[in-house]
Amino acid sequence: MVSPLEDHEMSKAGALDLASGLGGKIDKTEVLSAVEKYEKYHVFYGGDEEERKAHYSDMVNKYYDLVTSFYEFGWGESFHFAPRFKGETLRESIKRHEHFLALQLGLKPGQKVLDVGCGIGGPLREIARFSSTSVTGLNNNEYQIARGKELNRLAGVDITCDFVKADFMKMPFPDNSYDAVYAIEATCHAPDAYGCYSEIYRVLKPGQHFAAYEWCMTDSFDPQNQQHQKIKVIWSKDLAVGSPLPWYLPLDKSHFSLSSFRLTAAGRFITKNMVKVLEYVGLAPKGSQRVQDFLEKAAEGLVEGGKVFLDVSSSVVGYGCIMNIK
């Protein structure tokens, strides 16, 4: 059995950290209006797809300002899923997932690596320490960068790892700048996948690799397509297939775990009511409970999507690793 101490290690952020971080760089008095504006972008609330694409930067920034403290409180420093073995804690599976990506990239000590859409830098720190590389995190959210820099300092990697605030559709780097590039559940935010991957291709050194974990609606590779031939996918796998435990398990309401208690139905119920109280007494800004509500809807959608995927075929939804060679 996993001890409650591991749950503490999974995420060191406590209730007051959650309350103080809610809203990110948004003024606390403006959090509710930011929630309302974000909801207008979202399809679930009737948002328009073209408007969402046109304002993708504002939408994504609002989203991560609003949810980052929730993510860190419940999930830890690495905001992604991972295939998981029986007997393996969520934290262990996430670290192994990051190590696997570093191994697939063939990283060598001293190399310059780019993390596209790095969040608060959990994977960045783990991969930098695992591979002895220098990793730059690219992120367009000011609050996440500020948080990431503090965590880099605490982890002792602030000399070799840094952050750059920029849009991954317009990277402020010269051509052929990096020995390797990776992205973990980040490029799904791009309004145009071709434009995003074109920028990744541009900043990657010739002959080097790009790897990604991403949500996929996949089509077969077309050998007649010259663009496909130019940028070849040399290895890909849907990591959801054959995983001993489903990737969405930590969010499934029927699952209980001490090692990731905050993600379980009971843990989320406690968090929901804690946020309600914090908002009521004024420690959390107005609108905080509504942020928790749309995160709950997202969790339910992920679990349902994952279950449907397992019941049908990998053509519906996939979660995998793709490597491109330049």
ZALOKE-450461 format. One record per residue (C-alpha): residue number from 1; x, y, z; residue in one letter. Coordinates in Angstrom, 1 decimal. Example, Ala and Ser with C-alpha at 12.3 -4.5 7.8 and 13.67 -1.06 7.14 Angstrom:
// residues 2
{tivo 1,{12.3,-4.5,7.8},a}
{tivo 2,{13.7,-1.1,7.1},s}
END
This chain:
// residues 326
{tivo 1,{0.0,0.0,0.0},m}
{tivo 2,{1.2,3.5,-0.8},v}
{tivo 3,{1.5,5.8,2.1},s}
{tivo 4,{-0.2,9.3,2.3},p}
{tivo 5,{3.3,10.8,2.3},l}
{tivo 6,{3.6,9.9,-1.4},e}
{tivo 7,{0.4,11.9,-2.1},d}
{tivo 8,{2.1,14.8,-0.4},h}
{tivo 9,{5.1,14.4,-2.6},e}
{tivo 10,{2.9,14.2,-5.6},m}
{tivo 11,{1.9,17.8,-5.1},s}
{tivo 12,{3.4,20.0,-2.4},k}
{tivo 13,{0.9,22.8,-3.0},a}
{tivo 14,{-1.6,23.2,-0.1},g}
{tivo 15,{-5.0,24.8,0.3},a}
{tivo 16,{-3.5,28.3,0.8},l}
{tivo 17,{-1.2,27.9,-2.2},d}
{tivo 18,{-4.2,26.9,-4.2},l}
{tivo 19,{-6.2,30.0,-3.0},a}
{tivo 20,{-3.3,32.4,-3.5},s}
{tivo 21,{-2.5,31.1,-7.0},g}
{tivo 22,{-6.0,31.1,-8.4},l}
{tivo 23,{-6.3,33.4,-11.3},g}
{tivo 24,{-2.5,33.5,-12.0},g}
{tivo 25,{-1.6,36.9,-13.3},k}
{tivo 26,{-5.2,38.0,-13.6},i}
{tivo 27,{-6.2,40.6,-11.0},d}
{tivo 28,{-8.2,38.8,-8.3},k}
{tivo 29,{-11.1,41.2,-8.8},t}
{tivo 30,{-11.2,40.2,-12.5},e}
{tivo 31,{-11.1,36.4,-12.1},v}
{tivo 32,{-14.9,36.0,-12.5},l}
{tivo 33,{-15.0,38.1,-15.7},s}
{tivo 34,{-12.1,36.1,-17.0},a}
{tivo 35,{-14.0,32.9,-16.3},v}
{tivo 36,{-17.0,34.2,-18.2},e}
{tivo 37,{-14.9,35.3,-21.1},k}
{tivo 38,{-13.2,31.9,-21.3},y}
{tivo 39,{-16.5,30.1,-21.2},e}
{tivo 40,{-17.7,32.2,-24.2},k}
{tivo 41,{-14.7,30.8,-26.2},y}
{tivo 42,{-15.5,27.2,-25.4},h}
{tivo 43,{-17.7,25.0,-27.5},v}
{tivo 44,{-19.2,23.4,-24.4},f}
{tivo 45,{-20.7,26.8,-23.6},y}
{tivo 46,{-21.7,27.6,-27.2},g}
{tivo 47,{-18.5,29.3,-28.3},g}
{tivo 48,{-17.7,29.8,-32.0},d}
{tivo 49,{-14.8,27.8,-33.5},e}
{tivo 50,{-13.5,30.6,-35.7},e}
{tivo 51,{-13.6,33.1,-32.9},e}
{tivo 52,{-11.7,30.6,-30.7},r}
{tivo 53,{-9.0,30.2,-33.4},k}
{tivo 54,{-8.7,33.9,-33.9},a}
{tivo 55,{-8.2,34.5,-30.2},h}
{tivo 56,{-6.4,31.3,-29.3},y}
{tivo 57,{-3.6,33.1,-27.5},s}
{tivo 58,{-6.0,35.0,-25.2},d}
{tivo 59,{-8.1,31.9,-24.7},m}
{tivo 60,{-5.2,29.6,-23.7},v}
{tivo 61,{-3.6,32.3,-21.5},n}
{tivo 62,{-6.9,32.7,-19.6},k}
{tivo 63,{-7.3,29.0,-19.3},y}
{tivo 64,{-3.8,28.5,-17.7},y}
{tivo 65,{-4.1,31.5,-15.5},d}
{tivo 66,{-7.3,30.1,-14.1},l}
{tivo 67,{-6.4,26.4,-13.8},v}
{tivo 68,{-2.6,26.2,-13.1},t}
{tivo 69,{-3.0,26.3,-9.3},s}
{tivo 70,{-5.6,23.5,-9.5},f}
{tivo 71,{-3.3,21.4,-11.7},y}
{tivo 72,{-0.4,21.8,-9.4},e}
{tivo 73,{-2.6,21.1,-6.3},f}
{tivo 74,{-4.1,18.0,-7.7},g}
{tivo 75,{-1.6,16.6,-10.2},w}
{tivo 76,{1.9,17.9,-9.3},g}
{tivo 77,{4.4,19.8,-11.5},e}
{tivo 78,{4.0,17.7,-14.7},s}
{tivo 79,{0.6,18.4,-16.3},f}
{tivo 80,{0.2,15.3,-18.4},h}
{tivo 81,{-1.0,11.7,-18.4},f}
{tivo 82,{1.1,8.5,-18.7},a}
{tivo 83,{0.7,4.8,-19.4},p}
{tivo 84,{0.9,3.1,-16.0},r}
{tivo 85,{1.9,-0.4,-14.8},f}
{tivo 86,{0.2,-2.2,-12.0},k}
{tivo 87,{1.7,-1.3,-8.6},g}
{tivo 88,{3.2,1.9,-10.0},e}
{tivo 89,{2.1,5.2,-8.5},t}
{tivo 90,{0.9,8.1,-10.7},l}
{tivo 91,{4.1,10.0,-9.9},r}
{tivo 92,{6.3,7.1,-10.9},e}
{tivo 93,{4.5,6.6,-14.1},s}
{tivo 94,{4.8,10.3,-15.1},i}
{tivo 95,{8.6,10.3,-14.4},k}
{tivo 96,{9.0,7.1,-16.4},r}
{tivo 97,{7.0,8.6,-19.3},h}
{tivo 98,{9.3,11.6,-19.3},e}
{tivo 99,{12.5,9.4,-19.2},h}
{tivo 100,{11.1,7.3,-22.1},f}
{tivo 101,{10.7,10.5,-24.2},l}
{tivo 102,{14.3,11.5,-23.4},a}
{tivo 103,{15.6,8.1,-24.4},l}
{tivo 104,{13.6,8.1,-27.6},q}
{tivo 105,{15.2,11.5,-28.5},l}
{tivo 106,{18.7,10.0,-27.8},g}
{tivo 107,{19.6,13.0,-25.7},l}
{tivo 108,{23.3,13.5,-24.8},k}
{tivo 109,{24.9,15.5,-22.0},p}
{tivo 110,{25.4,19.2,-22.9},g}
{tivo 111,{22.8,19.3,-25.7},q}
{tivo 112,{20.3,22.2,-26.1},k}
{tivo 113,{16.8,21.0,-25.9},v}
{tivo 114,{13.5,22.9,-26.4},l}
{tivo 115,{10.3,22.1,-24.5},d}
{tivo 116,{7.4,23.5,-26.6},v}
{tivo 117,{4.5,24.5,-24.3},g}
{tivo 118,{6.3,23.6,-21.1},c}
{tivo 119,{3.7,24.5,-18.4},g}
{tivo 120,{5.5,25.1,-15.1},i}
{tivo 121,{8.4,22.9,-16.2},g}
{tivo 122,{7.9,19.6,-14.4},g}
{tivo 123,{9.0,17.5,-17.5},p}
{tivo 124,{11.7,20.1,-18.2},l}
{tivo 125,{13.4,19.6,-14.8},r}
{tivo 126,{13.0,15.8,-14.9},e}
{tivo 127,{14.4,15.5,-18.4},i}
{tivo 128,{17.3,17.9,-17.8},a}
{tivo 129,{18.4,16.0,-14.7},r}
{tivo 130,{17.9,12.6,-16.3},f}
{tivo 131,{19.9,13.4,-19.5},s}
{tivo 132,{22.3,16.2,-18.2},s}
{tivo 133,{21.0,18.5,-20.9},t}
{tivo 134,{20.1,22.2,-21.0},s}
{tivo 135,{16.4,22.6,-21.6},v}
{tivo 136,{14.6,25.8,-22.5},t}
{tivo 137,{10.8,25.9,-21.8},g}
{tivo 138,{8.7,27.9,-24.3},l}
{tivo 139,{5.5,29.2,-22.8},n}
{tivo 140,{3.2,32.1,-23.5},n}
{tivo 141,{1.8,32.3,-20.0},n}
{tivo 142,{3.5,34.8,-17.7},e}
{tivo 143,{2.2,33.2,-14.5},y}
{tivo 144,{3.4,29.7,-15.4},q}
{tivo 145,{6.9,31.0,-16.3},i}
{tivo 146,{7.2,32.8,-13.0},a}
{tivo 147,{6.2,29.7,-11.1},r}
{tivo 148,{8.5,27.6,-13.3},g}
{tivo 149,{11.5,29.8,-12.6},k}
{tivo 150,{10.9,29.5,-8.8},e}
{tivo 151,{10.6,25.7,-9.1},l}
{tivo 152,{13.8,25.6,-11.2},n}
{tivo 153,{15.6,27.5,-8.5},r}
{tivo 154,{14.4,25.1,-5.8},l}
{tivo 155,{15.4,22.1,-7.9},a}
{tivo 156,{18.9,23.6,-8.6},g}
{tivo 157,{18.6,23.6,-12.4},v}
{tivo 158,{18.2,27.3,-12.9},d}
{tivo 159,{21.7,27.6,-14.2},i}
{tivo 160,{21.2,25.2,-17.1},t}
{tivo 161,{17.5,25.5,-17.7},c}
{tivo 162,{15.4,28.6,-18.5},d}
{tivo 163,{12.1,29.8,-19.9},f}
{tivo 164,{11.2,32.0,-22.8},v}
{tivo 165,{7.8,33.7,-23.0},k}
{tivo 166,{6.6,33.5,-26.6},a}
{tivo 167,{3.9,32.1,-28.9},d}
{tivo 168,{4.9,28.7,-30.3},f}
{tivo 169,{3.4,29.9,-33.7},m}
{tivo 170,{6.2,32.6,-33.8},k}
{tivo 171,{9.2,31.3,-32.0},m}
{tivo 172,{11.9,33.9,-31.3},p}
{tivo 173,{14.8,31.6,-32.1},f}
{tivo 174,{17.1,31.5,-35.1},p}
{tivo 175,{16.9,28.6,-37.6},d}
{tivo 176,{18.7,25.4,-36.5},n}
{tivo 177,{19.0,26.4,-32.8},s}
{tivo 178,{18.2,23.1,-30.9},y}
{tivo 179,{19.7,19.6,-30.8},d}
{tivo 180,{16.2,18.2,-29.9},a}
{tivo 181,{12.7,19.4,-29.5},v}
{tivo 182,{9.7,17.9,-27.7},y}
{tivo 183,{6.2,18.7,-26.8},a}
{tivo 184,{3.9,17.1,-24.2},i}
{tivo 185,{0.2,17.6,-24.6},e}
{tivo 186,{0.7,21.2,-25.8},a}
{tivo 187,{0.4,21.5,-29.5},t}
{tivo 188,{-3.3,20.7,-29.3},c}
{tivo 189,{-3.7,24.4,-28.4},h}
{tivo 190,{-2.3,25.5,-31.8},a}
{tivo 191,{-4.9,27.1,-34.1},p}
{tivo 192,{-3.0,25.6,-37.1},d}
{tivo 193,{-1.0,22.4,-36.6},a}
{tivo 194,{1.0,22.9,-39.8},y}
{tivo 195,{2.1,26.4,-38.6},g}
{tivo 196,{3.2,25.1,-35.2},c}
{tivo 197,{5.1,22.1,-36.5},y}
{tivo 198,{6.7,24.3,-39.2},s}
{tivo 199,{8.2,26.4,-36.5},e}
{tivo 200,{9.4,23.4,-34.6},i}
{tivo 201,{11.0,22.1,-37.9},y}
{tivo 202,{12.7,25.5,-38.4},r}
{tivo 203,{14.4,25.8,-35.1},v}
{tivo 204,{15.5,22.1,-35.0},l}
{tivo 205,{19.1,21.4,-36.2},k}
{tivo 206,{19.4,19.3,-39.4},p}
{tivo 207,{19.4,15.5,-38.7},g}
{tivo 208,{17.9,15.9,-35.2},q}
{tivo 209,{14.7,14.7,-33.7},h}
{tivo 210,{11.4,16.0,-32.5},f}
{tivo 211,{9.2,13.9,-30.2},a}
{tivo 212,{5.6,14.5,-29.0},a}
{tivo 213,{3.0,13.1,-26.7},y}
{tivo 214,{-0.3,14.3,-28.1},e}
{tivo 215,{-4.0,13.6,-28.4},w}
{tivo 216,{-4.5,12.2,-31.8},c}
{tivo 217,{-7.2,11.8,-34.4},m}
{tivo 218,{-4.9,9.9,-36.8},t}
{tivo 219,{-4.9,9.2,-40.6},d}
{tivo 220,{-2.6,6.9,-42.3},s}
{tivo 221,{0.8,8.2,-43.6},f}
{tivo 222,{0.5,8.9,-47.4},d}
{tivo 223,{3.7,7.8,-49.2},p}
{tivo 224,{2.6,9.8,-52.3},q}
{tivo 225,{2.5,13.1,-50.3},n}
{tivo 226,{5.8,14.9,-50.9},q}
{tivo 227,{5.4,16.9,-47.6},q}
{tivo 228,{5.1,13.6,-45.7},h}
{tivo 229,{8.2,12.3,-47.4},q}
{tivo 230,{10.1,15.4,-46.5},k}
{tivo 231,{9.2,15.3,-42.8},i}
{tivo 232,{9.0,11.6,-42.0},k}
{tivo 233,{7.5,10.0,-39.0},v}
{tivo 234,{10.1,7.4,-38.2},i}
{tivo 235,{8.4,5.9,-35.1},w}
{tivo 236,{4.9,6.2,-33.6},s}
{tivo 237,{2.8,4.3,-31.2},k}
{tivo 238,{-0.5,4.8,-29.5},d}
{tivo 239,{0.6,4.3,-25.9},l}
{tivo 240,{-3.0,3.8,-24.7},a}
{tivo 241,{-3.1,0.5,-26.5},v}
{tivo 242,{-1.8,-2.3,-24.3},g}
{tivo 243,{-1.2,-0.2,-21.2},s}
{tivo 244,{-1.8,-2.5,-18.1},p}
{tivo 245,{-3.8,0.4,-16.5},l}
{tivo 246,{-5.8,2.9,-18.5},p}
{tivo 247,{-4.3,6.4,-18.8},w}
{tivo 248,{-7.4,8.1,-17.5},y}
{tivo 249,{-7.6,5.9,-14.3},l}
{tivo 250,{-6.6,8.7,-11.8},p}
{tivo 251,{-9.7,10.6,-12.9},l}
{tivo 252,{-12.1,7.7,-12.9},d}
{tivo 253,{-14.7,8.1,-10.1},k}
{tivo 254,{-14.8,4.4,-9.5},s}
{tivo 255,{-11.0,4.3,-8.7},h}
{tivo 256,{-9.6,5.0,-5.3},f}
{tivo 257,{-6.0,5.6,-4.5},s}
{tivo 258,{-4.1,7.0,-1.5},l}
{tivo 259,{-1.1,8.0,-3.7},s}
{tivo 260,{-3.3,10.3,-5.8},s}
{tivo 261,{-6.2,10.9,-3.5},f}
{tivo 262,{-6.8,14.5,-4.6},r}
{tivo 263,{-7.7,13.2,-8.1},l}
{tivo 264,{-10.3,10.6,-6.9},t}
{tivo 265,{-14.0,11.3,-6.6},a}
{tivo 266,{-13.6,11.8,-2.8},a}
{tivo 267,{-10.6,14.0,-3.2},g}
{tivo 268,{-12.3,16.2,-5.9},r}
{tivo 269,{-15.4,16.4,-3.7},f}
{tivo 270,{-13.3,17.7,-0.9},i}
{tivo 271,{-11.4,20.1,-3.2},t}
{tivo 272,{-14.7,21.4,-4.6},k}
{tivo 273,{-16.1,22.2,-1.1},n}
{tivo 274,{-12.8,23.6,0.1},m}
{tivo 275,{-12.7,26.0,-2.9},v}
{tivo 276,{-16.3,27.0,-2.2},k}
{tivo 277,{-15.4,27.9,1.4},v}
{tivo 278,{-12.2,29.7,0.4},l}
{tivo 279,{-14.2,31.8,-2.1},e}
{tivo 280,{-16.9,32.5,0.4},y}
{tivo 281,{-14.5,33.8,3.1},v}
{tivo 282,{-12.6,35.8,0.5},g}
{tivo 283,{-9.3,33.9,0.4},l}
{tivo 284,{-10.0,32.8,-3.2},a}
{tivo 285,{-11.3,35.2,-5.8},p}
{tivo 286,{-14.9,35.1,-7.0},k}
{tivo 287,{-15.2,32.7,-9.9},g}
{tivo 288,{-12.9,30.1,-8.4},s}
{tivo 289,{-15.6,27.5,-7.9},q}
{tivo 290,{-16.6,27.9,-11.6},r}
{tivo 291,{-13.1,27.1,-12.6},v}
{tivo 292,{-13.3,23.9,-10.5},q}
{tivo 293,{-16.6,23.1,-12.2},d}
{tivo 294,{-15.3,23.3,-15.8},f}
{tivo 295,{-12.3,21.2,-14.8},l}
{tivo 296,{-14.6,18.6,-13.4},e}
{tivo 297,{-16.5,18.6,-16.7},k}
{tivo 298,{-13.2,18.1,-18.5},a}
{tivo 299,{-12.3,15.2,-16.2},a}
{tivo 300,{-15.6,13.5,-16.9},e}
{tivo 301,{-15.1,14.0,-20.6},g}
{tivo 302,{-11.6,12.5,-20.6},l}
{tivo 303,{-12.7,9.5,-18.7},v}
{tivo 304,{-15.7,8.9,-21.0},e}
{tivo 305,{-13.6,9.5,-24.1},g}
{tivo 306,{-11.0,7.0,-22.8},g}
{tivo 307,{-13.6,4.4,-22.1},k}
{tivo 308,{-15.2,4.8,-25.5},v}
{tivo 309,{-11.7,4.5,-27.1},f}
{tivo 310,{-11.0,1.2,-25.3},l}
{tivo 311,{-14.4,-0.1,-26.3},d}
{tivo 312,{-14.0,0.6,-30.0},v}
{tivo 313,{-10.7,1.2,-31.8},s}
{tivo 314,{-7.6,3.4,-32.0},s}
{tivo 315,{-9.1,5.4,-34.8},s}
{tivo 316,{-11.3,7.3,-32.4},v}
{tivo 317,{-8.9,8.8,-29.9},v}
{tivo 318,{-5.3,8.1,-29.3},g}
{tivo 319,{-2.5,9.2,-27.0},y}
{tivo 320,{0.9,8.6,-28.3},g}
{tivo 321,{4.5,9.4,-29.1},c}
{tivo 322,{5.5,10.6,-32.5},i}
{tivo 323,{9.1,11.2,-33.6},m}
{tivo 324,{10.0,13.3,-36.6},n}
{tivo 325,{13.4,13.5,-38.2},i}
{tivo 326,{14.7,16.5,-40.0},k}
END
